[in-house]
Amino acid sequence: MILPSKHLPQDRALLTVGAHILTFLGRPKTVSALWEELNKLDDRPAATTPRRITYDWFLLALDLLYSLGTIELNNGLVARRTA
């Protein structure tokens, strides 16, 4: 679930999804704004964009990032954690 396996492709692993989420956190955002931006259709090639994920998988990736100390929640905004 966290790492890819025989039954879980690399683009669905929570670490991959979490890394993709971090690319959208240049500035703090609400969870809903982050979810909308992640699922927005854009012109990037399919090879660089993980498959669309469900909201519960998105939340699991956020939980993983939070437990690793990569992100934090301040005043309702998700932000990258700075040292």
TORMIFI-960325 format. One record per residue: residue in one letter; x, y, z of N, C-alpha, C in turn; residue number from 0. Coordinates in steps of 0.001 Angstrom, whole numbers. Example, Ala and Ser with C-alpha at 12.3 -4.5 7.8 and 13.67 -1.06 7.14 Angstrom:
+----+---------+---------+---------+---------+---------+---------+---------+---------+---------+-----+
: aa :     nxx :     nyy :     nzz :    caxx :    cayy :    cazz :     cxx :     cyy :     czz :   i :
+----+---------+---------+---------+---------+---------+---------+---------+---------+---------+-----+
:  a :   13190 :   -5690 :    7800 :   12300 :   -4500 :    7800 :   13200 :   -3300 :    7800 :   0 :
:  s :   12850 :   -2250 :    7080 :   13670 :   -1060 :    7140 :   12900 :      30 :    7870 :   1 :
+----+---------+---------+---------+---------+---------+---------+---------+---------+---------+-----+
This chain:
+----+---------+---------+---------+---------+---------+---------+---------+---------+---------+-----+
: aa :     nxx :     nyy :     nzz :    caxx :    cayy :    cazz :     cxx :     cyy :     czz :   i :
+----+---------+---------+---------+---------+---------+---------+---------+---------+---------+-----+
:  m :     817 :   -1194 :       0 :       0 :       0 :       0 :     866 :    1266 :       0 :   0 :
:  i :    1861 :    1266 :     847 :    2749 :    2430 :     889 :    3742 :    2366 :    -266 :   1 :
:  l :    4272 :    1189 :    -486 :    5221 :     960 :   -1580 :    4553 :     131 :   -2673 :   2 :
:  p :    5047 :     218 :   -3896 :    4493 :    -628 :   -4958 :    4764 :   -2100 :   -4660 :   3 :
:  s :    3896 :   -2937 :   -5166 :    4065 :   -4379 :   -4988 :    3597 :   -5096 :   -6241 :   4 :
:  k :    3521 :   -6392 :   -6151 :    3079 :   -7186 :   -7292 :    1645 :   -6824 :   -7694 :   5 :
:  h :     824 :   -6485 :   -6730 :    -582 :   -6193 :   -6999 :    -914 :   -4696 :   -6957 :   6 :
:  l :      80 :   -3874 :   -6680 :    -141 :   -2432 :   -6618 :     868 :   -1735 :   -7515 :   7 :
:  p :     402 :   -1130 :   -8623 :    1340 :    -450 :   -9534 :    2031 :     735 :   -8855 :   8 :
:  q :    3157 :    1106 :   -9404 :    3961 :    2176 :   -8831 :    3189 :    3495 :   -8727 :   9 :
:  d :    2383 :    3814 :   -9727 :    1677 :    5100 :   -9704 :     519 :    5136 :   -8710 :  10 :
:  r :     172 :    4008 :   -8094 :    -889 :    3969 :   -7091 :    -339 :    3873 :   -5666 :  11 :
:  a :     956 :    3642 :   -5504 :    1550 :    3542 :   -4176 :    1419 :    4885 :   -3451 :  12 :
:  l :    1199 :    4835 :   -2155 :     981 :    6067 :   -1400 :    2191 :    6996 :   -1429 :  13 :
:  l :    3388 :    6447 :   -1486 :    4569 :    7321 :   -1594 :    4580 :    8091 :   -2910 :  14 :
:  t :    4176 :    7447 :   -3986 :    4116 :    8114 :   -5283 :    3029 :    9177 :   -5285 :  15 :
:  v :    1871 :    8837 :   -4762 :     770 :    9802 :   -4692 :    1154 :   10972 :   -3792 :  16 :
:  g :    1802 :   10678 :   -2670 :    2251 :   11736 :   -1768 :    3252 :   12668 :   -2427 :  17 :
:  a :    4174 :   12105 :   -3184 :    5153 :   12936 :   -3896 :    4459 :   13823 :   -4923 :  18 :
:  h :    3443 :   13280 :   -5576 :    2681 :   14069 :   -6544 :    1938 :   15207 :   -5832 :  19 :
:  i :    1397 :   14930 :   -4674 :     707 :   15964 :   -3889 :    1677 :   17071 :   -3510 :  20 :
:  l :    2891 :   16710 :   -3118 :    3878 :   17723 :   -2715 :    4207 :   18694 :   -3844 :  21 :
:  t :    4090 :   18265 :   -5092 :    4376 :   19178 :   -6198 :    3371 :   20317 :   -6263 :  22 :
:  f :    2197 :   20140 :   -5662 :    1167 :   21179 :   -5667 :    1219 :   22070 :   -4432 :  23 :
:  l :    2144 :   21812 :   -3531 :    2209 :   22590 :   -2296 :    3311 :   23643 :   -2324 :  24 :
:  g :    3344 :   24433 :   -3369 :    4272 :   25553 :   -3425 :    3902 :   26623 :   -2416 :  25 :
:  r :    2640 :   26691 :   -2116 :    2121 :   27600 :   -1083 :    1034 :   26845 :    -329 :  26 :
:  p :     736 :   27224 :     910 :    -287 :   26521 :    1684 :   -1662 :   26566 :    1007 :  27 :
:  k :   -2395 :   25453 :    1105 :   -3718 :   25341 :     490 :   -4648 :   24577 :    1406 :  28 :
:  t :   -5936 :   24773 :    1216 :   -6902 :   23963 :    1936 :   -6901 :   22553 :    1343 :  29 :
:  v :   -7426 :   21613 :    2104 :   -7481 :   20231 :    1627 :   -8341 :   20157 :     368 :  30 :
:  s :   -9468 :   20863 :     357 :  -10350 :   20806 :    -814 :   -9705 :   21453 :   -2040 :  31 :
:  a :   -8970 :   22539 :   -1857 :   -8288 :   23169 :   -2995 :   -7191 :   22256 :   -3528 :  32 :
:  l :   -6505 :   21576 :   -2634 :   -5461 :   20640 :   -3038 :   -6066 :   19461 :   -3803 :  33 :
:  w :   -7206 :   18955 :   -3330 :   -7903 :   17854 :   -3998 :   -8359 :   18269 :   -5401 :  34 :
:  e :   -8937 :   19462 :   -5514 :   -9390 :   19935 :   -6827 :   -8223 :   20121 :   -7783 :  35 :
:  e :   -7133 :   20685 :   -7297 :   -5982 :   20914 :   -8167 :   -5352 :   19592 :   -8606 :  36 :
:  l :   -5321 :   18626 :   -7720 :   -4759 :   17324 :   -8047 :   -5579 :   16618 :   -9122 :  37 :
:  n :   -6880 :   16791 :   -9100 :   -7753 :   16098 :  -10044 :   -8107 :   16911 :  -11278 :  38 :
:  k :   -7583 :   18116 :  -11357 :   -7846 :   18953 :  -12519 :   -7220 :   18324 :  -13761 :  39 :
:  l :   -7962 :   18307 :  -14835 :   -7418 :   17790 :  -16091 :   -6471 :   18827 :  -16665 :  40 :
:  d :   -5316 :   18367 :  -17104 :   -4354 :   19299 :  -17683 :   -3658 :   18639 :  -18868 :  41 :
:  d :   -2661 :   19319 :  -19403 :   -2013 :   18874 :  -20632 :    -741 :   18065 :  -20403 :  42 :
:  r :    -478 :   17656 :  -19181 :     732 :   16878 :  -18940 :     605 :   15496 :  -19556 :  43 :
:  p :    1715 :   14941 :  -20020 :    1663 :   13591 :  -20591 :    1275 :   12564 :  -19531 :  44 :
:  a :     591 :   11530 :  -19958 :     114 :   10498 :  -19040 :    1262 :    9808 :  -18304 :  45 :
:  a :    2427 :    9764 :  -18894 :    3563 :    9087 :  -18262 :    4031 :    9790 :  -16990 :  46 :
:  t :    3827 :   11101 :  -16894 :    4281 :   11841 :  -15715 :    3175 :   12063 :  -14708 :  47 :
:  t :    1960 :   11735 :  -15039 :     828 :   11963 :  -14153 :     276 :   10640 :  -13655 :  48 :
:  p :     252 :   10434 :  -12328 :    -350 :    9210 :  -11825 :   -1838 :    9141 :  -12174 :  49 :
:  r :   -2365 :    7936 :  -12176 :   -3792 :    7770 :  -12444 :   -4614 :    8563 :  -11457 :  50 :
:  r :   -5825 :    8871 :  -11855 :   -6727 :    9549 :  -10927 :   -6952 :    8648 :   -9734 :  51 :
:  i :   -7001 :    9246 :   -8579 :   -7178 :    8470 :   -7360 :   -8484 :    8860 :   -6698 :  52 :
:  t :   -8947 :    8029 :   -5798 :  -10162 :    8334 :   -5053 :   -9814 :    9247 :   -3885 :  53 :
:  y :  -10847 :    9871 :   -3323 :  -10633 :   10807 :   -2228 :  -10043 :   10098 :   -1009 :  54 :
:  d :  -10487 :    8881 :    -728 :   -9940 :    8179 :     430 :   -8459 :    7844 :     241 :  55 :
:  w :   -8039 :    7541 :    -988 :   -6627 :    7281 :   -1266 :   -5813 :    8574 :   -1119 :  56 :
:  f :   -6407 :    9692 :   -1539 :   -5795 :   11012 :   -1370 :   -5582 :   11311 :     112 :  57 :
:  l :   -6587 :   11029 :     938 :   -6462 :   11275 :    2373 :   -5422 :   10364 :    3018 :  58 :
:  l :   -5356 :    9128 :    2559 :   -4318 :    8228 :    3080 :   -2924 :    8755 :    2737 :  59 :
:  a :   -2761 :    9302 :    1548 :   -1469 :    9881 :    1158 :   -1159 :   11100 :    2027 :  60 :
:  l :   -2165 :   11926 :    2315 :   -1952 :   13071 :    3213 :   -1578 :   12596 :    4613 :  61 :
:  d :   -2240 :   11558 :    5084 :   -1910 :   10997 :    6398 :    -467 :   10504 :    6436 :  62 :
:  l :     -44 :    9845 :    5377 :    1331 :    9361 :    5306 :    2312 :   10533 :    5341 :  63 :
:  l :    2049 :   11558 :    4541 :    2932 :   12729 :    4521 :    2986 :   13399 :    5894 :  64 :
:  y :    1841 :   13468 :    6572 :    1804 :   14080 :    7907 :    2591 :   13233 :    8909 :  65 :
:  s :    2405 :   11912 :    8847 :    3111 :   11049 :    9797 :    4614 :   11029 :    9547 :  66 :
:  l :    5034 :   11278 :    8317 :    6463 :   11381 :    8005 :    7038 :   12752 :    8347 :  67 :
:  g :    6174 :   13697 :    8749 :    6629 :   15034 :    9104 :    6897 :   15924 :    7913 :  68 :
:  t :    6327 :   15586 :    6773 :    6567 :   16345 :    5545 :    5624 :   17520 :    5403 :  69 :
:  i :    4401 :   17378 :    5907 :    3410 :   18453 :    5823 :    2858 :   18730 :    7217 :  70 :
:  e :    2214 :   19888 :    7346 :    1550 :   20248 :    8591 :     267 :   20996 :    8275 :  71 :
:  l :    -596 :   21082 :    9250 :   -1864 :   21784 :    9090 :   -1849 :   23002 :    9998 :  72 :
:  n :   -1918 :   24197 :    9406 :   -1916 :   25451 :   10154 :   -3112 :   26278 :    9747 :  73 :
:  n :   -4003 :   26561 :   10693 :   -5182 :   27390 :   10437 :   -5993 :   26889 :    9248 :  74 :
:  g :   -6142 :   25581 :    9139 :   -6940 :   24995 :    8065 :   -6240 :   24885 :    6726 :  75 :
:  l :   -4955 :   25193 :    6682 :   -4190 :   25110 :    5437 :   -3111 :   24046 :    5541 :  76 :
:  v :   -3011 :   23238 :    4509 :   -1954 :   22232 :    4429 :    -723 :   22911 :    3846 :  77 :
:  a :     415 :   22729 :    4506 :    1653 :   23368 :    4037 :    2811 :   22392 :    4190 :  78 :
:  r :    3820 :   22597 :    3349 :    5054 :   21825 :    3522 :    5668 :   22232 :    4847 :  79 :
:  r :    6205 :   21258 :    5541 :    6820 :   21557 :    6823 :    8245 :   22043 :    6595 :  80 :
:  t :    8583 :   23119 :    7227 :    9942 :   23626 :    7147 :   10672 :   23239 :    8419 :  81 :
:  a :   11905 :   22881 :    8281 :   12737 :   22390 :    9391 :   12288 :   22992 :   10674 :  82 :
+----+---------+---------+---------+---------+---------+---------+---------+---------+---------+-----+
